[in-house]
């Protein structure tokens, strides 16, 4: 019985090895797996990407939108109005895990900022426009 279990185990290991990602990517003549190249680009907004948490703040009464959505739309409109929309990009993201009560989490240049979606708009916008954030 032990021999049978050992043989089954060896067989399963060889099947797993045969279908592992490394063996699927390697060519038969090569001992090293070849990884296909993934194209990369350097977008204009590379250092100007602003993430606005879509889960933050409560739904605004009689509007059907959240304060986070309004902040995101305001930032987009303001950047477009000032001709900066190509250099900066504002996108929504799912929960960032900080859950500020009545405020919105915004990530910009690897910093998580906690802003009041109404009173901190201009301050946030001026920080985004600064070259060094």
Backbone torsions as a table, in degrees:
resi	resn	phi	psi	omega
1	UNK	NA	-39.2	179.0
2	UNK	-63.5	-38.6	178.7
3	UNK	-63.7	-40.0	179.7
4	UNK	-65.2	-44.7	179.0
5	UNK	-63.4	-42.4	178.9
6	UNK	-63.0	-41.2	179.6
7	UNK	-66.5	-42.3	177.5
8	UNK	-62.7	-43.2	178.7
9	UNK	-60.3	-44.4	178.1
10	UNK	-62.7	-41.1	178.9
11	UNK	-63.9	-44.5	179.1
12	UNK	-63.3	-42.9	178.7
13	UNK	-61.5	-40.0	179.5
14	UNK	-69.0	-35.1	176.9
15	UNK	-66.9	-44.8	178.6
16	UNK	-60.7	-44.4	179.4
17	UNK	-62.1	-38.3	-178.8
18	UNK	-64.8	-35.2	-176.6
19	UNK	-104.8	12.6	178.4
20	UNK	-70.8	154.3	-179.1
21	UNK	-56.4	-37.4	-179.4
22	UNK	-64.7	-40.1	-179.0
23	UNK	-73.8	-27.1	178.3
24	UNK	-73.8	-29.1	-178.7
25	UNK	-85.6	-21.8	-175.7
26	UNK	-81.3	148.7	176.2
27	UNK	-85.7	153.9	-176.7
28	UNK	-59.6	-32.2	-176.4
29	UNK	-86.4	-8.7	-176.0
30	UNK	-107.6	141.2	176.9
31	UNK	-88.2	-19.4	178.0
32	UNK	-98.0	139.2	177.8
33	UNK	-69.3	138.9	176.7
34	UNK	-97.5	129.6	-179.6
35	UNK	-103.2	124.0	-179.2
36	UNK	-65.9	145.1	-179.8
37	UNK	-72.4	140.6	174.9
38	UNK	-110.0	120.8	-179.1
39	UNK	-63.3	143.5	177.7
40	UNK	-127.4	149.2	177.6
41	UNK	-129.0	160.8	173.3
42	UNK	-112.3	94.3	-178.1
43	UNK	-71.1	159.5	179.2
44	UNK	-58.9	-32.2	-176.4
45	UNK	-91.0	18.8	-174.9
46	UNK	-49.5	-42.6	179.4
47	UNK	-104.0	10.0	-178.5
48	UNK	-124.2	38.3	179.7
49	UNK	-91.6	124.4	-177.8
50	UNK	-115.4	121.4	177.0
51	UNK	-101.3	127.7	177.0
52	UNK	-114.6	122.7	-178.3
53	UNK	-65.3	123.0	-178.2
54	UNK	-80.3	-9.4	-178.0
55	UNK	-94.1	-13.2	-175.3
56	UNK	-77.7	151.5	176.4
57	UNK	66.2	158.5	-176.2
58	UNK	-89.0	165.3	177.9
59	UNK	-66.4	137.2	-179.0
60	UNK	-78.6	138.9	-177.8
61	UNK	-61.6	135.5	176.0
62	UNK	60.8	18.5	179.6
63	UNK	-121.9	-23.4	-179.7
64	UNK	73.2	6.3	179.2
65	UNK	-119.9	157.9	175.7
66	UNK	-92.1	164.5	177.4
67	UNK	-63.4	-32.0	178.1
68	UNK	-65.3	-42.8	178.6
69	UNK	-63.9	-40.9	178.6
70	UNK	-64.8	-40.9	177.8
71	UNK	-62.8	-44.6	179.5
72	UNK	-60.5	-47.4	179.6
73	UNK	-63.8	-39.3	178.3
74	UNK	-62.9	-45.3	179.2
75	UNK	-61.9	-43.8	178.6
76	UNK	-59.8	-48.4	-178.7
77	UNK	-60.7	-44.3	-178.2
78	UNK	-65.3	-42.9	178.8
79	UNK	-65.5	-39.8	177.6
80	UNK	-65.1	-42.9	-178.7
81	UNK	-60.3	-38.3	-178.5
82	UNK	-91.3	6.8	176.5
83	UNK	74.1	23.2	-177.7
84	UNK	-107.4	7.7	-173.7
85	UNK	-65.0	-25.4	177.0
86	UNK	-78.6	-34.9	-179.1
87	UNK	-74.8	-29.1	179.5
88	UNK	-123.0	152.0	176.8
89	UNK	-138.7	133.7	179.8
90	UNK	-113.6	122.9	-179.1
91	UNK	-132.6	153.2	176.4
92	UNK	-89.4	153.5	178.4
93	UNK	-136.3	160.8	176.8
94	UNK	-74.1	-173.3	-173.5
95	UNK	-51.7	132.8	178.7
96	UNK	-96.2	-3.4	173.8
97	UNK	83.3	11.2	178.0
98	UNK	-107.2	-20.5	173.7
99	UNK	38.5	66.4	178.7
100	UNK	-75.4	130.3	-177.2
101	UNK	-69.7	115.0	178.5
102	UNK	74.9	6.0	179.8
103	UNK	-125.1	177.1	-177.4
104	UNK	-124.5	134.9	175.5
105	UNK	-86.3	130.0	180.0
106	UNK	-129.5	130.7	176.1
107	UNK	-107.3	126.7	178.2
108	UNK	-144.9	127.1	-178.2
109	UNK	49.5	50.3	176.3
110	UNK	61.8	23.9	174.7
111	UNK	-121.5	136.6	177.4
112	UNK	-96.3	112.7	-179.3
113	UNK	-102.2	139.4	177.4
114	UNK	-108.7	111.2	-172.9
115	UNK	-121.3	151.1	169.6
116	UNK	-81.2	123.7	-172.5
117	UNK	-63.8	-16.9	178.2
118	UNK	-104.6	-57.6	-172.0
119	UNK	-76.2	-21.2	-178.8
120	UNK	-99.3	5.6	-176.9
121	UNK	-54.9	-53.4	-176.0
122	UNK	-65.6	-39.1	177.8
123	UNK	-63.5	-44.5	177.2
124	UNK	-61.5	-44.8	-178.7
125	UNK	-62.4	-42.7	179.7
126	UNK	-66.6	-33.8	177.5
127	UNK	-68.2	-39.4	178.0
128	UNK	-63.3	-40.2	-178.4
129	UNK	-70.6	-24.0	179.3
130	UNK	-61.6	142.6	-178.4
131	UNK	-66.7	-34.7	-178.0
132	UNK	-104.0	7.2	176.7
133	UNK	61.5	NA	NA
